[in-house]
Amino acid sequence: MQVFKKGIIVLLLGSLANFSSCNQKDPYHPDRNLSESEQQQILLTTVRYLGHLPRGGTHANKFDSAFDEYYSKLALDFNLEGYTEKDGYEYFLASRIAPSLSVKKVATGVKMQRDSDGSLTYYEEVFRTWKFEIPEMQEKGLMLFDKMVKGEDLGPYYPQNSGKEEYIEFPDSRVTYDVKDRIWKVNATSDSEI
């Protein structure tokens, strides 16, 4: 029994060391740059854009204090998968569980700026992935995030260009992100939103 306990402890310590070293190797891992509370603050600051509207909510009224509790709880559904700062902007990759028969996640790549008070001065959802099982979401999401941070063209990964392999759900040939209104819109010239 004693040997079994020691084996479990060694296994757990090895797993923790491996997890820690993986975090150190990943330059975008949020723990490298942000405390847990800073990570939560980013999600709380952006969840009204990232998340679904509450019942009775619209894009016009989603900042009403009546929805504060809803959005505070909704922010807990998101995880930061990647984070970095570059050229005066913050970049992050946020994921959440997506409705599916098996456990799948969807990830959103975001570019933003905040003022000294922490308020958003610029916000853009650069891409949103398809639903993927977690390992595939992390692999594809972080690859796309790296390209986004480096300013590389994501066009080859749009659905109309990627063939049978899925990467990015939005933007596509019909849906683009409106930076001014901070929402995804169908046919950027119309007022349709998703």
C-alpha positions as CSV (number, residue, x, y, z in Angstrom):
1,M,0.0,0.0,0.0
2,Q,2.9,2.4,0.9
3,V,4.5,1.7,-2.5
4,F,1.2,2.4,-4.2
5,K,0.9,5.8,-2.5
6,K,4.4,6.7,-3.4
7,G,3.8,5.7,-7.0
8,I,0.7,8.0,-7.1
9,I,2.6,10.9,-5.6
10,V,5.5,10.5,-8.1
11,L,3.0,10.2,-11.0
12,L,1.2,13.4,-9.8
13,L,4.4,15.3,-9.4
14,G,5.6,14.2,-12.8
15,S,2.3,15.3,-14.3
16,L,2.5,18.7,-12.6
17,A,6.1,19.2,-13.8
18,N,5.2,18.2,-17.3
19,F,2.2,20.6,-17.2
20,S,4.4,23.4,-15.9
21,S,7.0,22.8,-18.5
22,C,4.4,22.8,-21.3
23,N,3.2,26.2,-20.0
24,Q,6.8,27.5,-20.1
25,K,7.3,26.3,-23.7
26,D,4.1,27.9,-25.0
27,P,4.8,31.6,-25.4
28,Y,1.1,32.4,-25.5
29,H,0.0,30.5,-22.4
30,P,-2.0,33.1,-20.4
31,D,-0.3,32.1,-17.1
32,R,3.0,33.4,-18.5
33,N,1.7,36.9,-18.8
34,L,-1.4,37.3,-16.6
35,S,-2.5,36.4,-13.1
36,E,-5.7,34.4,-12.7
37,S,-7.6,37.6,-11.7
38,E,-6.2,39.5,-14.8
39,Q,-7.4,36.6,-17.0
40,Q,-10.9,36.8,-15.5
41,Q,-10.9,40.6,-15.9
42,I,-10.3,40.2,-19.6
43,L,-13.2,37.8,-19.9
44,L,-15.5,40.0,-17.8
45,T,-14.5,43.0,-19.9
46,T,-15.3,41.3,-23.2
47,V,-18.0,38.7,-22.4
48,R,-20.8,41.1,-23.6
49,Y,-19.3,40.8,-27.1
50,L,-18.0,37.2,-26.9
51,G,-21.1,35.7,-25.3
52,H,-24.7,35.1,-26.2
53,L,-27.3,37.7,-25.5
54,P,-29.4,37.1,-22.4
55,R,-33.1,36.5,-22.6
56,G,-34.6,40.0,-23.3
57,G,-31.2,41.3,-24.3
58,T,-30.3,43.1,-27.5
59,H,-27.1,44.5,-28.8
60,A,-28.5,47.9,-27.8
61,N,-29.3,47.1,-24.2
62,K,-26.7,44.4,-23.3
63,F,-24.7,46.8,-21.1
64,D,-27.7,47.5,-18.9
65,S,-27.0,46.7,-15.3
66,A,-30.0,44.3,-15.2
67,F,-27.8,41.9,-17.2
68,D,-24.6,42.2,-15.0
69,E,-25.3,38.9,-13.1
70,Y,-26.0,37.0,-16.3
71,Y,-22.7,38.2,-17.9
72,S,-20.7,37.6,-14.7
73,K,-21.9,33.9,-14.7
74,L,-21.4,33.6,-18.5
75,A,-17.8,34.8,-18.2
76,L,-17.1,31.7,-16.1
77,D,-17.9,29.5,-19.2
78,F,-14.9,30.9,-21.1
79,N,-11.2,30.0,-20.8
80,L,-8.3,31.9,-22.1
81,E,-6.2,29.6,-24.3
82,G,-3.7,32.2,-25.4
83,Y,-2.6,35.8,-24.6
84,T,0.1,38.2,-25.7
85,E,0.7,41.9,-26.2
86,K,2.2,43.4,-29.4
87,D,2.5,46.9,-30.9
88,G,0.1,48.4,-28.4
89,Y,-2.6,45.7,-28.7
90,E,-3.6,42.8,-26.6
91,Y,-4.4,39.5,-28.4
92,F,-6.2,36.6,-26.8
93,L,-7.8,33.3,-27.7
94,A,-10.9,32.5,-25.7
95,S,-12.8,29.2,-25.8
96,R,-16.1,27.9,-24.5
97,I,-18.0,24.6,-24.6
98,A,-20.2,24.5,-27.6
99,P,-23.6,22.6,-27.9
100,S,-22.7,19.2,-29.3
101,L,-23.4,15.5,-28.6
102,S,-19.8,15.1,-27.5
103,V,-17.7,17.6,-25.6
104,K,-16.5,20.2,-28.1
105,K,-15.3,23.8,-27.9
106,V,-15.3,26.8,-30.1
107,A,-12.6,29.5,-29.9
108,T,-12.5,33.1,-30.8
109,G,-9.3,35.1,-31.6
110,V,-9.5,38.7,-30.4
111,K,-7.4,41.9,-30.9
112,M,-8.1,44.7,-28.5
113,Q,-6.9,47.8,-26.8
114,R,-7.8,49.1,-23.3
115,D,-7.2,52.5,-21.8
116,S,-5.6,53.1,-18.4
117,D,-9.0,52.5,-16.7
118,G,-9.3,49.1,-18.4
119,S,-12.1,50.2,-20.7
120,L,-12.1,48.9,-24.3
121,T,-11.0,51.5,-26.9
122,Y,-10.7,48.9,-29.7
123,Y,-12.2,45.4,-30.0
124,E,-12.2,43.0,-33.0
125,E,-13.1,39.4,-33.2
126,V,-10.6,38.3,-35.9
127,F,-11.9,34.8,-36.2
128,R,-14.1,32.1,-34.7
129,T,-13.4,28.5,-35.1
130,W,-15.7,25.6,-35.9
131,K,-16.7,23.3,-33.0
132,F,-13.8,20.9,-32.3
133,E,-13.0,18.3,-29.6
134,I,-10.7,20.0,-27.1
135,P,-7.3,18.8,-28.4
136,E,-8.2,19.7,-32.0
137,M,-9.5,23.1,-30.9
138,Q,-6.3,23.8,-29.0
139,E,-4.1,22.7,-31.9
140,K,-6.0,24.6,-34.6
141,G,-7.0,27.5,-32.4
142,L,-3.4,28.2,-31.2
143,M,-2.0,27.8,-34.8
144,L,-4.5,30.4,-36.0
145,F,-3.9,32.6,-33.0
146,D,-0.1,32.6,-33.7
147,K,-0.8,33.6,-37.3
148,M,-3.2,36.4,-36.2
149,V,-0.6,37.8,-33.7
150,K,2.1,37.7,-36.4
151,G,-0.3,39.5,-38.9
152,E,-0.3,36.6,-41.3
153,D,-3.1,36.0,-43.8
154,L,-5.9,33.8,-42.4
155,G,-7.7,33.6,-45.7
156,P,-6.5,30.1,-46.5
157,Y,-8.3,28.9,-43.4
158,Y,-11.7,30.5,-44.2
159,P,-14.3,27.9,-45.1
160,Q,-14.5,28.9,-48.7
161,N,-10.7,28.2,-49.1
162,S,-9.9,25.4,-46.7
163,G,-11.4,22.5,-48.7
164,K,-12.6,19.6,-46.5
165,E,-10.5,20.6,-43.5
166,E,-12.3,22.9,-41.1
167,Y,-10.6,25.7,-39.3
168,I,-12.4,29.0,-39.2
169,E,-16.2,29.3,-39.3
170,F,-16.3,33.1,-39.4
171,P,-15.4,35.3,-41.2
172,D,-16.5,33.6,-44.4
173,S,-17.8,34.8,-47.8
174,R,-21.1,36.0,-46.2
175,V,-20.2,37.0,-42.6
176,T,-17.7,39.6,-41.4
177,Y,-17.0,41.3,-38.1
178,D,-18.0,44.9,-37.9
179,V,-15.4,46.6,-35.7
180,K,-17.5,49.8,-35.3
181,D,-20.6,48.0,-34.0
182,R,-18.6,45.1,-32.5
183,I,-20.8,42.4,-33.9
184,W,-20.7,39.7,-36.6
185,K,-22.8,40.8,-39.6
186,V,-24.2,39.0,-42.6
187,N,-23.2,40.8,-45.8
188,A,-21.2,43.7,-44.2
189,T,-23.3,46.3,-46.1
190,S,-26.6,45.1,-44.4
191,D,-27.7,45.5,-40.8
192,S,-28.2,41.7,-40.4
193,E,-26.3,40.3,-37.4
194,I,-25.7,36.9,-36.0
